[in-house]
Amino acid sequence: MPRYRLRVNGRDHEVEAESDMPLLWVLRDLLGLTGTRYGCGIGQCGSCTVHLDGMAVRSCLLPVAQTAGRQIVTIEGLASGEGLHPVQQAWLDAAVAQCGYCQSGMIMQAAAAWDAGQRTQQALEAALAGNLCRCGSHEQIREALRLLTEKPS
């Protein structure tokens, strides 16, 4: 079985996995990073969203072989030593989470857009258009985005 050297949340990991094993399962099953969730398995819901070289990607569709040598960030690594990412703080301030299942993917999707300079509520809502929330936190999510975009950067 092939071995891969992955850089996840600023730390190097060596894993042994089939080349087509989705990154989602490497993160959860081999590295124990369970904040990234399995939702639909076909890249439609966004629960499995992580950052790959700063871009939001669906880890359920991404073979581990395509991630070696690249920067991977999960929800566990989004906050810096200085505090929460601005998107995480907005989620807390707006008390978004109900069941919380989709929230790590939502936060990762919004954080990638925020970090790429998409800092209007409209742009952030557009970035989240492909993420699904089954428990109905949509109004709280919009409130978090409003709070986020009203704060000075």
Contact map, one row per residue, 1 for C-alpha under 8 A:
111000000000000111000000000000000000000000000000000000000000000000000000000000000000000000000000000000000000000000000000000000000000000000000000000000000
111100000000000111100000000000000000000000000000000000000000000000000000000000000000000000000000000000000000000000000000000000000000000000000000000000000
111110000000011110000000000000000000000000000000000000000000000000000000000000000000000000000000000000000000000000000000000000000000000000000000000000000
011111000000011110000000000000000000000000000000000000000000000110010000000000000000000000000000000000000000000000000000000000000000000000000000000000000
001111100001111000000000000000000000000000000000000000000000000000011000000000000000000000000000000000000000000000000000000000000000000000000000000000000
000111110001111000000000000000000000000000000000000000000000000000111111000000000000000000000000000000000000000000000000000000000000000000000000000000000
000011111111100000000000000000000000000000000000000000000000000000011111000000000000000000000000000000000000000000000000000000000000000000000000000000000
000001111111100000000000000000000000000000000000000000000000000000000011110010000000000000000000000000000000000000000000000000000000000000000000000000000
000000111110000000000000000000000000000000000000000000000000000000000011110111000000000000000000000000000000000000000000000000000000000000000000000000000
000000111111000000000000000000000000000000000000000000000000000000000011100010000000000000000000000000000000000000000000000000000000000000000000000000000
000000111111100000000000000000000000000000000000000000000000000000000000000000000000000000000000000000000000000000000000000000000000000000000000000000000
000011110111110000000000000000000000000000000000000000000000000000000000000000000000000000000000000000000000000000000000000000000000000000000000000000000
000011110011111000000000000000000000000000000000000000000000000000000000000000000000000000000000000000000000000000000000000000000000000000000000000000000
001111000001111100000000000000000000000000000000000000000000000000000000000000000000000000000000000000000000000000000000000000000000000000000000000000000
001111000000111110000000010001000000000000000000000000000000000000000000000000000000000000000000000000000000000000000000000000000000000000000000000000000
111100000000011111000000000000000000000000000000000000000000000000000000000000000000000000000000000000000000000000000000000000000000000000000000000000000
111100000000001111101000010000000000000000000000000000000000000100000000000000000000000000000000000000000000000000000000000000000000000000000000000000000
110000000000000111111000000000000000000000000000000000000000000100000000000000000000000000000000000000000000000000000000000000000000000000000000000000000
010000000000000011111000000000000000000000000000000000000000001110000000000000000000000000000000000000000000000000000000000000000000000000000000000000000
000000000000000001111100000000000000000000000000000000000000001110000000000000000000000000000000000000000000000000000000000000000000000000000000000000000
000000000000000011111110110000000000000000000000000000000000001100000000000000000000000000000000000000000000000000000000000000000000000000000000000000000
000000000000000000011111110000000000000000000000000000000011111100000000000000000000000000000000000000000000000000000000000000000000000000000000000000000
000000000000000000001111111000000000000000000000000000000011111100100000000000000000000000000000000000000000000000000000000000000000000000000000000000000
000000000000000000000111111100000001110000000001000000000011010000000000000000000000000000000000000000000000000000000000000000000000000000000000000000000
000000000000000000001111111111000000000000000000000000000001000000000000000000000000000000000000000000000000000000000000000000000000000000000000000000000
000000000000001010001111111111100000000000000000000000000000000100000000000000000000000000000000000000000000000000000000000000000000000000000000000000000
000000000000000000000011111111111101000000000000000000000000000000000000000000000000000000000000000000000000000000000000000000000000000000000000000000000
000000000000000000000001111111111111000000000000000000000000000000000000000000000000000000000000000000000000000000000000000000000000000000000000000000000
000000000000000000000000111111111000000000000000000000000000000000000000000000000000000000000000000000000000000000000000000000000000000000000000000000000
000000000000001000000000111111110000000000000000000000000000000000000000000000000000000000000000000000000000000000000000000000000000000000000000000000000
000000000000000000000000011111111000000000000000000000000000000000000000000000000000000000000000000000000000000000000000000000000000000000000000000000000
000000000000000000000000001111111100000000000000000000000000000000000000000000000000000000000000000000000000000000000000000000000000000000000000000000000
000000000000000000000000001110111111000000000000000000000000000000000000010100000000000000000000000000000000000000000000000000000000000000000000000000000
000000000000000000000000001100011111100000000000000000000000000000000000000000000000000000000000000000000000000000000000000000000000000000000000000000000
000000000000000000000000000100001111100000000000000000000000000000000000011100000000000000000000000000010000000000000000000000000000000000000000000000000
000000000000000000000001001100001111110000000011110000000000000000000000011000000000000000000000000000011000000000000000000000000000000000000000000000000
000000000000000000000001000000000111111000000011000000000000000000000000000000000000000000000000000011011000000000000000000000000000000000000000000000000
000000000000000000000001000000000001111110000011000000000001000000000000000000000000000000000000000000000000000000000000000000000000000000000000000000000
000000000000000000000000000000000000111110001111000000000000000000000000000000000000000000000000000001000000000000000000000000000000000000000000000000000
000000000000000000000000000000000000011111111000000000000000000000000000000000000000000000000000000000000000000000000000000000000000000000000000000000000
000000000000000000000000000000000000011111110000000000000001100000000000000000000000000000000000000000000000000000000000000000000000000000000000000000000
000000000000000000000000000000000000000111111000000000000001100000000000000000000000000000000000000000000000000000000000000000000000000000000000000000000
000000000000000000000000000000000000000111111101000000000111100000000000000000000000000000000000000000000000000000000000000000000000000000000000000000000
000000000000000000000000000000000000000111111100000000000000000000000000000000000000000000000000000000000000000000000000000000000110000000000000000000000
000000000000000000000000000000000000001101111111000000000000000000000000000000000000000000000000000000000000000000000000000000000111000000000000000000000
000000000000000000000000000000000000001000111111100000000100000000000000000000000000000000000000000001001100100000000000000000000111000000000000000000000
000000000000000000000000000000000001111000001111100000000000000000000000000000000000000000000000000011111100000000000000000000000011000000000000000000000
000000000000000000000001000000000001111000101111110000000111000000000000000000000000000000000000000000011000000000000000000000000000000000000000000000000
000000000000000000000000000000000001000000000111111000011110000000000000000000000000000000000000000000011101100000000000000000000000000000000000000000000
000000000000000000000000000000000001000000000001111100011110000000000001111000000000000000000000000000001001100000000000000000000000000000000000000000000
000000000000000000000000000000000000000000000000111111111000000000000011110000000000000000000000000000000001000100000000000000000000000000000000000000000
000000000000000000000000000000000000000000000000011111111000000000100111100000000000000000000000000000000000000000000000000000000000000000000000000000000
000000000000000000000000000000000000000000000000001111100000000000000111000000000000000000000000000000000000000000000000000000000000000000000000000000000
000000000000000000000000000000000000000000000000001111110000000000000011100000000000000000000000000000000000000100000000000000000000000000000000000000000
000000000000000000000000000000000000000000000000001111111000000000000000000000000000000000000000000000000000000100000000000000000000000000000000000000000
000000000000000000000000000000000000000000000000111101111100000000000000000000000000000000000000000000000001100100000000000000000000000000000000000000000
000000000000000000000000000000000000000000000000111100111110010000000000000000000000000000000000000000000000000000000000000000000000000000000000000000000
000000000000000000000000000000000000000000100101110000011111110000000000000000000000000000000000000000000000000000000000000000000000000000000000000000000
000000000000000000000111000000000000000000100001110000001111111000000000000000000000000000000000000000000000000000000000000000000000000000000000000000000
000000000000000000000111100000000000010011100001000000000111110000000000000000000000000000000000000000000000000000000000000000000000000000000000000000000
000000000000000000000110000000000000000011100000000000000111111000000000000000000000000000000000000000000000000000000000000000000000000000000000000000000
000000000000000000000111000000000000000000000000000000001111111101100000000000000000000000000000000000000000000000000000000000000000000000000000000000000
000000000000000000111110000000000000000000000000000000000010111111100000000000000000000000000000000000000000000000000000000000000000000000000000000000000
000100000000000011111110010000000000000000000000000000000000011111110000000000000000000000000000000000000000000000000000000000000000000000000000000000000
000100000000000000110000000000000000000000000000000000000000001111110000000000000000000000000000000000000000000000000000000000000000000000000000000000000
000000000000000000000000000000000000000000000000000000000000011111110000000000000000000000000000000000000000000000000000000000000000000000000000000000000
000001000000000000000010000000000000000000000000000100000000011111111111000000000000000000000000000000000000000000000000000000000000000000000000000000000
000111100000000000000000000000000000000000000000000000000000000111111100000000000000000000000000000000000000000000000000000000000000000000000000000000000
000011100000000000000000000000000000000000000000000000000000000000111110000000000000000000000000000000000000000000000000000000000000000000000000000000000
000001100000000000000000000000000000000000000000000110000000000000111111000000000000000000000000000000000000000000000000000000000000000000000000000000000
000001111100000000000000000000000000000000000000001111000000000000101111100000000000000000000000000000000000000000000000000000000000000000000000000000000
000001111100000000000000000000000000000000000000011111000000000000100111110000000000000000000000000000000000000000000000000000000000000000000000000000000
000000011100000000000000000000000000000000000000011101000000000000000011111111000000000000000000000000000000000000000000000000000000000000000000000000000
000000011000000000000000000000001011000000000000011000000000000000000001111111000000000000000000000000000001000000000000000000000000000000000000000000000
000000000000000000000000000000000011000000000000010000000000000000000000111111100000000000000000000000011011000000000000000000000000000000000000000000000
000000001000000000000000000000001010000000000000000000000000000000000000111111100000000000000000000000000000000000000000000000000000000000000000000000000
000000011100000000000000000000000000000000000000000000000000000000000000111111110000000000000000000000000000000000000000000000000000000000000000000000000
000000001000000000000000000000000000000000000000000000000000000000000000111111110001100000000000000000000001000000000000000000000000000000000000000000000
000000000000000000000000000000000000000000000000000000000000000000000000001111111111100100000000000000000000000000000000000000000000000000000000000000000
000000000000000000000000000000000000000000000000000000000000000000000000000011111111100000000000000000000000000000000000000000000000000000000000000000000
000000000000000000000000000000000000000000000000000000000000000000000000000000111110000000000000000000000000000000000000000000000000000000000000000000000
000000000000000000000000000000000000000000000000000000000000000000000000000000111111000000000000000000000000000000000000000000000000000000000000000000000
000000000000000000000000000000000000000000000000000000000000000000000000000000111111100000000000000000000000000000000000000000000000000000000000000000000
000000000000000000000000000000000000000000000000000000000000000000000000000001110111111110000000000000000000000000000000000000000000000000000000000000000
000000000000000000000000000000000000000000000000000000000000000000000000000001110011111110000000000000000000001000000000000000000000000000000000000000000
000000000000000000000000000000000000000000000000000000000000000000000000000000000001111111000000000000000000001000000000000000000000000000000000000100000
000000000000000000000000000000000000000000000000000000000000000000000000000000000001111111100000000000000010011001000000000000000000000000000001100100000
000000000000000000000000000000000000000000000000000000000000000000000000000000100001111111110000000000000010000000000000000000000000000000000000000000000
000000000000000000000000000000000000000000000000000000000000000000000000000000000001111111111000000000000000000000000000000000000000000000000000000000000
000000000000000000000000000000000000000000000000000000000000000000000000000000000000011111111100000000000000000000000000000000000000000000000001101100000
000000000000000000000000000000000000000000000000000000000000000000000000000000000000001111111111100000000010000000000000000000000000000000001001000000000
000000000000000000000000000000000000000000000000000000000000000000000000000000000000000111111111000000000000000000000000000000000000000000000000000000000
000000000000000000000000000000000000000000000000000000000000000000000000000000000000000011111111000000000000000000000000000000000000000000000001001000000
000000000000000000000000000000000000000000000000000000000000000000000000000000000000000001111111000000000000000000000000000000000000000000011011001000000
000000000000000000000000000000000000000000000000000000000000000000000000000000000000000000111111100000000000000000000000000000000000000000010000000000000
000000000000000000000000000000000000000000000000000000000000000000000000000000000000000000111111110000000000000000000000000000000000000010011001000000000
000000000000000000000000000000000000000000000000000000000000000000000000000000000000000000100011111100100000000000000000000000000000000010000000000000000
000000000000000000000000000000000000000000000000000000000000000000000000000000000000000000000001111100000000000000000000000000000000001010000000000000000
000000000000000000000000000000000000000000000000000000000000000000000000000000000000000000000000111110000000000000000000000000000000001000000000000000000
000000000000000000000000000000000000000000000000000000000000000000000000000000000000000000000000111111110000000000000000000000000000000000000000000000000
000000000000000000000000000000000000100000000010000000000000000000000000000000000000000000000000001111110000000000000000000000000000000000000000000000000
000000000000000000000000000000000000101000000110000000000000000000000000000000000000000000000000000111111100000000000000000000000001100000000000000000000
000000000000000000000000000000000000000000000010000000000000000000000000000000000000000000000000100111111110000000000000000000000000000000000000000000000
000000000000000000000000000000000011100000000011100000000000000000000000001000000000000000000000000111111111000000000000000000000000000000000000000000000
000000000000000000000000000000000001100000000111110000000000000000000000001000000000000000000000000001111111100000000000000000000010000000000000000000000
000000000000000000000000000000000000000000000110100000000000000000000000000000000000000000000000000001111111110000000000000000010010000000000000000000000
000000000000000000000000000000000000000000000000000000000000000000000000001000000000001100100000000000111111111000000000000000000000000000000000000000000
000000000000000000000000000000000000000000000000111000010000000000000000011001000000000000000000000000011111111100000000000000000000000000000000000000000
000000000000000000000000000000000000000000000100110000010000000000000000000000000000000000000000000000001111111110000000000000110000000000000000000000000
000000000000000000000000000000000000000000000000000000000000000000000000000000000000001000000000000000000111111111000000000100110000000000000000000000000
000000000000000000000000000000000000000000000000000000000000000000000000000000000000111000000000000000000011111111100000000000000000000000000000000000000
000000000000000000000000000000000000000000000000001001110000000000000000000000000000000000000000000000000001111111110000000000000000000000000000000000000
000000000000000000000000000000000000000000000000000000000000000000000000000000000000000000000000000000000000111111111110001100100000000000000000000000000
000000000000000000000000000000000000000000000000000000000000000000000000000000000000001000000000000000000000011111111110000100000000000000000000000000000
000000000000000000000000000000000000000000000000000000000000000000000000000000000000000000000000000000000000001111111100000000000000000000000000000000000
000000000000000000000000000000000000000000000000000000000000000000000000000000000000000000000000000000000000000111111100000000000000000000000000000000000
000000000000000000000000000000000000000000000000000000000000000000000000000000000000000000000000000000000000000011111110000000000000000000000000000000000
000000000000000000000000000000000000000000000000000000000000000000000000000000000000000000000000000000000000000011111111001100000000000000000000000000000
000000000000000000000000000000000000000000000000000000000000000000000000000000000000000000000000000000000000000011001111101100000000000000000000000010000
000000000000000000000000000000000000000000000000000000000000000000000000000000000000000000000000000000000000000000000111111100000000000000000000000010000
000000000000000000000000000000000000000000000000000000000000000000000000000000000000000000000000000000000000000000000011111110000000000000000100110010000
000000000000000000000000000000000000000000000000000000000000000000000000000000000000000000000000000000000000000000000001111111000000000000000000000000000
000000000000000000000000000000000000000000000000000000000000000000000000000000000000000000000000000000000000000010000111111111100000000000000000000000000
000000000000000000000000000000000000000000000000000000000000000000000000000000000000000000000000000000000000010011000111111111110000000000000000100000000
000000000000000000000000000000000000000000000000000000000000000000000000000000000000000000000000000000000000000000000000111111111000000000000100100000000
000000000000000000000000000000000000000000000000000000000000000000000000000000000000000000000000000000000000000000000000011111111000000000000000000000000
000000000000000000000000000000000000000000000000000000000000000000000000000000000000000000000000000000000000110010000000001111111100000000000000000000000
000000000000000000000000000000000000000000000000000000000000000000000000000000000000000000000000000000000100110000000000000111111110000000000000000000000
000000000000000000000000000000000000000000000000000000000000000000000000000000000000000000000000000000000000000000000000000011111111000000000000000000000
000000000000000000000000000000000000000000011100000000000000000000000000000000000000000000000000000000000000000000000000000000111111000000000000000000000
000000000000000000000000000000000000000000011110000000000000000000000000000000000000000000000000000000001100000000000000000000011111100000000000000000000
000000000000000000000000000000000000000000001110000000000000000000000000000000000000000000000000000001000000000000000000000000001111110000000000000000000
000000000000000000000000000000000000000000000000000000000000000000000000000000000000000000000000000001000000000000000000000000000011111111000000000000000
000000000000000000000000000000000000000000000000000000000000000000000000000000000000000000000000000000000000000000000000000000000001111110000000000000000
000000000000000000000000000000000000000000000000000000000000000000000000000000000000000000000000011000000000000000000000000000000000111110000000000000000
000000000000000000000000000000000000000000000000000000000000000000000000000000000000000000000000000000000000000000000000000000000000111111100000000000000
000000000000000000000000000000000000000000000000000000000000000000000000000000000000000000000001110000000000000000000000000000000000111111111000000000000
000000000000000000000000000000000000000000000000000000000000000000000000000000000000000000000000000000000000000000000000000000000000100111111100000000000
000000000000000000000000000000000000000000000000000000000000000000000000000000000000000000000000000000000000000000000000000000000000000111111110000000000
000000000000000000000000000000000000000000000000000000000000000000000000000000000000000000000111000000000000000000000000000000000000000011111111000000000
000000000000000000000000000000000000000000000000000000000000000000000000000000000000000000100101000000000000000000000000000000000000000011111111100000000
000000000000000000000000000000000000000000000000000000000000000000000000000000000000000000000000000000000000000000000000100010000000000001111111110000000
000000000000000000000000000000000000000000000000000000000000000000000000000000000000000000000100000000000000000000000000000000000000000000111111111000000
000000000000000000000000000000000000000000000000000000000000000000000000000000000000001001101101000000000000000000000000000000000000000000011111111100000
000000000000000000000000000000000000000000000000000000000000000000000000000000000000001001000000000000000000000000000000100110000000000000001111111110000
000000000000000000000000000000000000000000000000000000000000000000000000000000000000000000000000000000000000000000000000100000000000000000000111111111000
000000000000000000000000000000000000000000000000000000000000000000000000000000000000000001001100000000000000000000000000000000000000000000000011111111100
000000000000000000000000000000000000000000000000000000000000000000000000000000000000011001000000000000000000000000000000000000000000000000000001111111100
000000000000000000000000000000000000000000000000000000000000000000000000000000000000000000000000000000000000000000000011100000000000000000000000111111110
000000000000000000000000000000000000000000000000000000000000000000000000000000000000000000000000000000000000000000000000000000000000000000000000011111110
000000000000000000000000000000000000000000000000000000000000000000000000000000000000000000000000000000000000000000000000000000000000000000000000001111111
000000000000000000000000000000000000000000000000000000000000000000000000000000000000000000000000000000000000000000000000000000000000000000000000000011111
000000000000000000000000000000000000000000000000000000000000000000000000000000000000000000000000000000000000000000000000000000000000000000000000000000111
